[in-house]
């Protein structure tokens, strides 16, 4: 299993919004936001201090992570992982676990 991370950009917003909608549905949330509203919300996060990474295998995007670095005390930094999503076709095969390991090694470990 060879996964890669890449920073999301504006052209990725439609894909992110669809995955976010699926996450909302999977969780049974009563969030009434449409795909268009979710896309606008994702854009707002991209333009702020939130980070969004797409998780891909060799052929397609299989998920994403939305997170933010926060400072609890003057010298203690943490990561707040707000959303983590793996597409249904890739669940229960180790992709979710590998995605977290990749985030820990390449994103989270740098700042903590």
N, C-alpha and C positions, 0 to 999 in steps of 0.2 A: 504494500500500500504506500503510494508516494503522493502525499498531499503537499500543496503549496498554499501560502497566504499571499494575498495582495491587497493593498489599500483600495477601498472602494472610492469611486469617483462619480461625478454626476451622470455619466452614461450608464452606470450600474443601477441607478435609482429604480427603474421599472422592475428589474429582477429582484432587488431588495424588497420592494413593496409587496410583490407577490409572495415571497418567502415569509415576510412578516405577517401577511394575511393568513397564510397557512399555519404559522405558529399560533396566532390568535385563535384560529379555529381548533387546532389540536389541543390547546389548553382549555377549551370550552369557555373562553372569555366572552363577556357580553360587550366588548368593545365594538361600537357600531361604525367605526371608520371604514370608508371605502378605500379601494386601491389608490385612487388619486389623493385622498387625504393622507394615507400612509406614505405615499411617495413624497408629499410635501413635508411630512414630519421627518422622514429620513434625510431629506435635503437640509432641513434645519439642523439636524445632528451633524451632518457632514460639515456644515459651515461653523460649527461651534467647537468646543473642546472634546467632543466625543470622537472616538475612533471606530471605524467600521472596517473589518477585514472580511474579504470573501475567502472561502475555503474551497479549493478546487482539487480535483484529481487530474489525471493527464488529459481528460477530454471535456470536462464541464465543471461548472460551479455546483457544489453539492451542499453548501451552507454558508452561514455567516456568523460573525460575532460582533456585537455592539458593546463597547466598553469605554470606561473613562478612568484616568489616573486621578486619585484623590490623595490628599495629605491629611492624615488623621492628627498627628502631632507634628511639630516642627521638622523632625527628621524621619518620620515614619510614613512611607508612601504605601498605598494599596491600590488594587485594581477593583473597580466595581463592574462586574460583568452583568449588564442589564438584559441582554438577549443573546441566546446561543441557539442556533437552529441548524439541523441537518435534515435534508430532504428525506421523505419517507422511504424511497427506494434504496437509501444508503444506511438506514438504521439497522441496529442489531448485527452489524458486520465489523465493528471496531472503528468506524470512521469518526464517530463522535469522540471517542477516547483519544484517537490519534490527533484530531483537531485540537483538543485541549492541550495535549502534550506539545504540539507545535506552537500554540499561543504561549504556553509557559516558557518554552525555550527561546522563542524569537521575539516576543513582544513584552510579556509581563516580567520576565527575569531581568531585563535591561534596566528597569526603573525601580525595582523593589530592593 
